[in-house]
């Protein structure tokens, strides 16, 4: 009888601890997914068929109805109704085929929950940001603030196997040709950005930018248990790592800003664009692999402030 009572007591205690942990986990994952701007976009899109003033229609049905979160997107990128209307008129096949892809995010809440749960396990100070899915005029795939992930869903969900990109031109077509429509990878990447202490901006130095993006890809890959970096970039990097590093470190020595180099957004280059992501990833990977305390390493990667000191400690020097 005594053993039975002890067993029951232990069972009750374990159940209490389990429930408490689940409650704490639920609290950690207290975030919102804002979808109203997707619905508003497609409502405005459908209304263009019978509209006498397309720009005014789009302004009233989409821009003026923006959620508070999407308003931040509008402020950051200055999207205008005319720009949307022009994009829609010049690429009707694209918009027709991208529509179901954009709306598929409504079925992904459980998948996003898993991403958030994994991040909370990797990083104890994790603060879950809200996610706003909207449509940009084919201009922005994603951006973040400390409390919000903003997704340009028409870019993030492109997969050329299912989306007609024949009417698209310029660098955006090159981007689309390499896209997989993997929303989860984008969310995992951007989620890391929302936690980083290193302020990334248009004037960031090359090394800082590479480490910021590399950290997001490295931890994002740990979250999803697969490489989330663009396959073309990674395979090219693996074949040319030494030569790329020799070139990259010379630019770092010169304290170049990332915008003054050919390591990011160089879509007209003869080699794959955005190879700065690859080298940032490899440096972060080296830092993690050379750290004895892996949990602490994740914290230091997320909270990295001194890029040069981080590079030194990573022991990455091919």
C-alpha positions, 0 to 999 in steps of 0.5 A: 500500500505504501509503495502504491501511495508513493507511486501515485504521489510521484505520478501526480508530481510529474503530471504537475511538472509536465502541465506547468512546462506546457503552460510556460511553453504556451505562454512563450508562444503567445503570438499572432498571425495577421492574415487580414491584409492577404484577404484585403489584397485579393478583394481589391484585386477582384474589384479591379475587374469592374473598377473605373478608377483602379488606383482609387479602388486599390487605395480604398480596399487595400492600402486604407484598410491596412492592419496596424502591422501592415502599416509599418510595412507601408511606412518602411517601403512606401508602397503606393496603389499605382505601383500595385495596379501597374504590377497587376496589369503587366503580369496577369499570369503571375497573379493568377497562379500565385494566388493559391500559393499565398493563401496556403499560409492560412493552413500553416499555423501548426507548422509555425508553432513548431518553429517557434517551439524549437527556437524557444528551446534553443534560445532561452530569452526568446520573445515571440514576434507576431507575423503579418502576411501581406502582399508587396508590389513584388518588392520585398520578401520579408523584413523584421522589427523586434516584435514583428515579422513582415512577409511579402507573401507573393515573393516568399511563396513563389515556386516556378514549378507552380507559378507562371513567371514568364511575364516577370523581367529583371533581377526579380525574375532571377530571384524567382527562378531560384525560389522554392516557395518555402515559407517555413524557411523564411519564417525560421530565418526572419525569426532569428533576426527578431532576436538579434542584438546586432543592429543591421541597417543599410550602413552595416559593415560587410562582416557584420551583415554577413554574420547577421545573415549567416546566423539567421541561416545557421540557427534557422537550419537547426530549427528546421533540421535542414539547410535553409540556405539557397541550394545554388549559393551553398553548393557554389560556396562549398566548391569555392570556399577558399577563394571566396574567403580570400576575397572576402577577408580583403574587403573586411580588412578595408572596412567596407560597407556591405552595399559597397561590395559584391557580396549581397544582392548582386543579381547581375553577377556572373556568379551566384548572388548573395554569397555573403550569406554563405561565408557568414554561415560558415563563420557562425558554424565554425564558432558553434562547432568550436564552442564546448557549451552549445547552448551558450554558443547559440546565445552568443551567436544571437547576441553577437555585437562585436563582429571582429571579435566573433570572427576571431573566436570562431577560429574560421580562417581557411 
